[in-house]
Amino acid sequence: MSTPFGPALDPLDGFPGSGPLDLRARMAEAFAGSSIDREERETEPPLPDALEELLDSNPTVDRERPGLLIPPFDSNKPASPDGPPLPRDREVLLEIARYRIVSFAHLKAFVFSNRHGSVLTRRMQALEQAGYLTVWEERLSRGGHPRYALLTQRGLSWAIEELRSGAAGRTHEQLVRFMLGTRPRKPLVLAPNTAPPFLPHQIETNRIAASFASAAGLGIRWASTWHRPFPNEVRGVAMPQPDGVLVALIGGQPHLLFLEHDRSQESPGSFAERKTQRYQLLVDLGLARELLGFDTFTVLVTVVDPVSQRPFDRIRALQDVSAAAPMMRFTLAGWAQAHPGAAQWFTPETPIETSSTRPEDHAGLVGPFSNLHR
């Protein structure tokens, strides 16, 4: 049997065997392999709009484009004297600030979805001329020359203060204050015509996080995809470094979400030590409440496998090393982007008995907020 991802898969083919994780034991002796470094390690470049290609292979995908993100700020308040006067221009700068580097395709899908593409081009030119952002162009052998927007020092300084003031008095104020306390105040700069190794991972993560943020049913109040959003450690305890940090409002209650976008490159042992174990320690030591303002949280792991095309094998491997961490959830990246709030997540205990890319063919899938703790 074959699937859009390749031939039918054998369980855990290509990954070392592993039993349930003892979260209080050091993992260095139990697992081999080094951790992924998104800034330096070379990655397999995706086709343009890699997740779009993934979605096209899934017959259950709703391809209707999302509308505007739920604004994280009051667009009717007076404009800061240091920022652009137009509300949509301010929204553009905050979008880039939250997602680090943003493609024009991203802006068209999530900010300018109800405007002609020429409007996006004009506004980006105006913001560049005003000194708020720079435009970087990628040169692809396949896919043309996609363009990306990065904030300048002027744009970054304005956006950081807007994000800080926009969170004041809200349920995620402590979280945002903690994150901003670790942020560098220097803008990201890319060399001309040379794509950094982290770009495929960053752009895919951005699209997933923005899909969550645009899902009205999740009530997202905060979404960001910063590199290393937390300090390396707090009082000797190593902190996890999620790819995305989100806060949802479900039934009037705020929920903290950590996003880990997995491209099947990090060893399962490293994933356990640097992700699963560290997230569990946040709960065990009470640091989630103390540092972030939340007692509990969910870790959403979205998986692609652009090289081997065996994503379910990868999910099985990550389940095995996360067996004692009930806050972990796993799914295909295409599923998460298409229907971010749906019951299409594997828990660490959910058996994967088919390689079908149709969520309805899998038994035991849960929503992102169900049965978090036992």
C-alpha positions in Angstrom: 0.0 0.0 0.0 1.2 3.5 -0.8 0.4 6.9 0.6 1.1 10.5 -0.6 4.1 10.3 1.8 5.5 7.1 0.1 5.1 3.4 0.6 3.5 1.9 3.7 5.7 2.2 6.7 7.1 -0.3 9.1 6.9 0.7 12.8 10.0 2.7 13.9 12.0 1.7 10.8 15.3 3.6 10.9 15.1 4.7 14.5 16.8 3.2 17.5 14.5 1.3 19.9 13.6 2.9 23.1 11.5 2.2 26.1 9.4 4.8 28.1 11.2 7.8 29.3 12.2 8.1 33.0 11.8 11.9 33.1 13.8 12.3 36.3 16.8 10.4 35.1 19.5 12.0 33.0 19.1 11.1 29.4 22.7 11.4 28.3 23.5 7.7 29.1 20.3 6.4 27.8 20.1 8.0 24.4 22.7 8.8 21.7 22.7 11.6 19.2 23.2 15.3 19.2 20.6 18.0 19.2 19.5 20.0 16.2 20.8 23.5 15.9 18.4 25.5 13.7 20.9 28.3 13.2 23.8 26.3 11.9 22.8 22.8 10.8 22.2 22.4 7.1 18.7 21.2 6.3 17.0 19.8 3.3 15.4 22.7 1.5 11.7 22.3 0.9 9.9 23.1 -2.3 8.4 26.6 -2.3 5.7 26.8 0.3 6.5 23.3 1.6 3.5 22.9 3.7 1.3 23.9 0.8 2.7 20.9 -1.1 2.0 18.8 2.0 -1.6 20.0 2.2 -2.2 19.3 -1.5 -1.5 15.6 -0.9 -4.2 15.4 1.8 -7.7 15.1 0.3 -9.3 16.3 3.6 -7.8 19.7 3.5 -9.9 22.8 3.4 -8.0 25.1 1.0 -9.9 28.2 1.7 -7.5 31.0 2.7 -7.8 32.3 6.3 -8.7 35.9 7.0 -7.0 38.4 9.2 -5.4 37.3 12.4 -7.1 38.3 15.6 -5.3 41.5 16.4 -3.2 41.4 19.5 -3.6 45.1 19.9 -6.3 47.7 19.8 -6.2 49.0 16.2 -8.4 52.0 17.2 -6.0 53.4 19.8 -3.9 56.4 18.8 -0.8 55.5 16.8 2.5 55.7 18.6 4.5 58.7 17.3 7.4 56.3 16.5 5.2 53.9 14.5 3.3 54.1 11.1 0.0 55.9 11.2 -2.1 53.3 9.3 -3.5 50.4 11.4 -2.7 47.8 8.7 0.8 49.0 8.5 1.1 48.6 12.3 -0.3 45.1 12.1 2.3 44.2 9.4 5.1 45.3 11.7 3.7 43.4 14.7 3.2 40.3 12.5 6.9 40.4 11.5 7.9 41.0 15.1 6.0 37.9 16.3 7.2 35.7 13.5 10.8 36.9 13.2 11.0 36.8 9.4 7.8 36.8 7.3 7.4 35.9 3.6 5.2 38.1 1.3 3.1 34.9 0.8 2.5 34.8 4.5 1.4 38.4 4.6 -0.9 37.9 1.7 -2.5 34.9 3.3 -2.9 36.2 6.9 -2.8 40.0 6.7 -3.8 41.1 3.2 -6.1 38.2 2.3 -8.9 40.6 1.4 -6.7 42.9 -0.7 -5.2 42.7 -4.1 -1.5 41.7 -4.2 -0.6 45.2 -5.5 -1.7 46.7 -2.1 0.7 44.5 -0.3 3.5 45.5 -2.6 2.8 49.2 -2.2 2.6 49.0 1.6 5.8 47.1 1.9 7.6 49.6 -0.3 6.2 52.4 1.9 7.3 50.7 5.1 10.7 50.0 3.7 11.1 53.7 2.6 10.1 54.8 6.0 12.8 52.7 7.6 10.7 50.2 9.4 11.7 47.1 7.5 13.9 45.6 4.9 13.1 43.2 2.1 15.2 40.1 1.5 14.9 38.0 -1.7 15.6 34.3 -1.9 17.1 32.8 -5.1 15.6 29.3 -5.7 16.6 26.9 -8.4 12.9 26.0 -8.4 10.2 28.4 -7.3 11.5 31.8 -8.4 12.6 34.6 -6.0 10.3 34.7 -3.0 10.6 37.8 -0.9 10.6 38.2 2.9 10.3 41.1 5.3 12.5 41.7 8.3 12.3 44.6 10.8 15.0 47.2 11.0 16.2 48.6 14.3 13.5 51.2 14.1 10.7 48.8 13.4 11.9 46.3 16.0 12.2 48.8 18.8 8.7 50.1 18.1 7.2 46.6 17.8 8.7 45.3 21.0 7.2 48.2 23.0 3.8 47.7 21.3 3.9 44.0 22.2 4.8 44.8 25.8 2.0 47.4 26.2 -0.5 45.3 24.3 -0.1 42.4 26.8 -0.5 44.7 29.8 -3.5 43.6 32.0 -4.1 40.4 30.0 -3.7 36.8 31.0 -0.5 36.4 29.0 1.2 39.6 30.4 3.6 37.6 32.7 4.5 35.3 29.8 5.2 38.1 27.4 7.2 40.1 30.0 9.3 37.0 30.7 9.9 36.4 27.0 10.7 40.0 26.2 13.2 40.1 29.0 15.4 37.7 27.0 15.0 39.2 23.6 17.9 40.8 21.8 17.3 44.3 20.6 19.2 43.9 17.4 17.3 43.0 14.2 17.8 39.9 12.1 20.1 40.6 9.1 20.5 38.1 6.2 23.2 38.1 3.6 22.1 38.8 0.0 21.2 35.7 -2.1 22.3 33.3 0.6 19.4 31.5 2.5 20.3 30.7 6.1 19.9 27.0 7.1 17.1 27.8 9.6 14.8 29.4 6.9 12.8 26.3 5.9 12.1 25.4 9.5 11.2 29.0 10.4 8.8 29.5 7.5 7.0 26.2 8.0 6.7 27.0 11.8 5.3 30.5 11.0 2.6 29.1 8.7 1.5 26.6 11.3 1.5 29.1 14.2 -0.4 31.7 12.0 -3.0 29.0 11.1 -3.6 28.5 14.8 -3.8 32.2 15.4 -6.4 32.6 12.6 -8.7 29.8 13.9 -11.5 31.7 15.6 -12.5 28.7 17.8 -9.1 28.7 19.5 -9.3 32.4 20.6 -5.6 32.9 20.2 -4.4 35.9 22.3 -0.7 35.5 21.7 1.4 33.8 19.0 5.1 34.0 18.4 7.9 32.0 16.8 11.0 33.5 18.2 14.3 31.7 18.2 15.2 30.7 21.8 12.3 32.5 23.5 13.4 31.7 27.0 16.7 32.0 29.0 19.1 29.0 28.6 18.4 28.2 32.3 16.7 29.4 35.4 18.4 28.7 38.8 20.4 25.8 37.2 17.3 24.3 35.5 17.7 24.0 31.7 14.7 25.6 29.9 13.0 24.2 26.8 13.2 26.4 23.7 9.9 25.9 21.9 9.6 26.8 18.2 6.3 28.6 19.0 4.5 30.0 22.0 0.8 30.6 21.9 -2.0 31.4 24.4 -5.5 30.3 23.6 -8.8 31.2 25.2 -11.1 28.1 25.4 -14.4 28.3 27.3 -13.2 31.6 28.9 -10.1 29.9 30.3 -6.6 30.7 29.0 -4.4 27.8 27.9 -0.7 27.9 27.2 0.6 26.1 24.1 4.1 25.3 23.1 4.7 24.4 19.4 7.5 22.1 18.3 7.8 21.8 14.6 9.8 18.6 13.9 11.5 18.1 10.5 12.7 14.5 11.5 16.3 15.6 11.9 16.9 15.6 15.6 17.6 12.2 17.2 14.8 10.8 19.5 17.2 10.8 22.4 18.0 14.5 22.0 14.3 15.3 21.6 13.6 13.5 24.9 16.4 15.2 26.8 16.0 18.7 25.4 12.3 18.9 25.0 10.2 16.3 26.7 12.2 16.2 29.9 12.5 19.9 30.2 8.8 20.5 29.7 8.0 18.0 32.4 10.4 19.7 34.8 8.6 23.0 34.3 5.5 21.3 35.8 7.3 19.1 38.4 9.3 22.1 39.8 6.4 24.6 39.6 8.3 26.8 37.2 5.5 27.1 34.7 3.4 29.0 37.2 6.3 31.0 38.7 7.9 32.1 35.4 5.1 32.0 32.8 1.9 32.5 34.8 0.3 29.1 33.9 0.0 25.9 35.9 -0.3 23.6 32.9 0.4 23.7 29.2 0.2 21.6 26.1 3.2 20.8 23.8 2.0 20.4 20.2 4.5 18.6 18.0 3.9 18.9 14.3 5.9 16.5 12.1 7.1 16.5 8.5 9.7 14.2 7.0 10.9 15.8 3.8 13.8 13.4 3.2 12.5 9.9 4.1 8.8 10.7 3.8 8.0 8.4 6.8 6.2 10.8 9.2 4.3 8.2 11.1 7.5 6.3 11.9 8.8 9.6 13.3 5.7 10.1 15.4 6.1 6.6 16.9 9.7 7.3 17.8 8.8 10.5 19.5 5.9 8.9 21.3 8.2 6.2 22.7 10.6 8.8 24.3 7.6 10.9 25.6 5.7 8.1 27.2 5.6 9.7 30.7 4.8 13.2 29.5 1.0 13.6 29.3 1.1 17.2 28.0 2.7 16.0 24.7 0.6 15.9 21.5 1.7 14.8 18.0 0.3 15.2 14.5 1.2 15.7 10.9 2.1 19.3 10.1 -0.4 19.4 7.2 -3.3 18.3 9.5 -2.4 21.0 12.1 -2.3 23.7 9.4 -5.5 22.7 7.8 -7.6 22.2 10.9 -5.7 23.5 13.9 -8.4 23.0 16.6 -9.6 19.6 15.4 -9.3 16.2 17.3 -6.4 15.0 15.2 -3.6 14.6 17.8 -1.9 11.5 19.0 -1.1 11.3 22.7 2.1 9.5 23.8 -0.1 6.4 24.3 -2.2 6.5 21.1 -1.3 3.5 18.9 -0.7 4.3 15.2 -2.1 1.4 13.3 -2.3 2.8 9.8 -0.2 5.0 7.5 -3.3 6.7 6.1 -3.1 10.5 5.8 -6.8 10.8 6.5 -7.4 11.7 10.2 -10.7 9.8 10.2 -8.8 6.5 9.5 -7.0 6.8 12.9 -8.7 5.7 16.1 -8.1 7.4 19.4 -7.2 10.9 18.1 -7.8 13.7 20.6 -8.1 17.5 20.6 -5.2 19.6 21.8 -6.7 20.3 25.2 -8.0 16.9 26.3 -6.8 14.8 29.2 -3.6 16.7 29.8 -2.8 15.4 33.2 -3.4 12.2 35.0 
